[in-house]
Amino acid sequence: MSDTYLSRKAYEEFKEKLKYLKTVKRRGIAKAIGEAREHGDLKENSAYHEAKKEQSLNEARIADLEEKLRNVRIIDDKNIPKDRVAMGSTVKLKDLESKTQSEYTIVSELEADIFQNMISTASPLGSALLNGKKNDVVEIEVPRGIVRYKILDIG
């Protein structure tokens, strides 16, 4: 598996989620399994089977998070270039057609959240912006045609 780039904040959030899954969630599932066992015959005990299914899903989530965290490279402000768009950059753009301005932070797929203006390097806009410089114009093909953005600032 290749490296996963995360901000320090996202890295800490993933660690907290992993801790929650390993402690609180595991205990809750174990309790549900124990209570379901008390109801007798396990072959026809839907509560038991549901709890075991939840246990399996939780363990898969734990394994997935552990694998992702094992390959994390943390992006700190000090190692983000300011002269070009890179992972972790905050980019101010101007849509050359509508003249509207927007601002996005370029992040990994794990951290992407369009509602917080965090776009993935794998997204069409994120990949088009990578390595761009101030005043560059990038073009992105969308269903309605080509959209052109000018990079106003990189932070």
C-alpha angles and dihedrals in degrees: 000000000000126000119285116216117215137165115247089251093053091045091054091047091052090049090051091049090051091049090050093050092048096048119018097027095044091050092049092050092046089052091050091050091049093050092047091051089057089064092071130230107059095197093073099026105116093182090057093048092047091051091048090050090050089049091053092049092048092051090050090052090049092050091047094050092045090052092049093047091048089062100040124133112192119225113214126183090250093063098046112100115234097201097062139025112268140153106304096022120135108218128197112208139186120209101225093210103045094026089224120143127221138173128216137177115221111229142156122278089258092059100037116125117162091195088064093041092250110139129187125243085233093060118096093248094041094051092045091052097049112114091004118142133216111290093017116135117222127193125212124189111224130171091269093050137268120345118198123205130186117214105233100176142356120209 
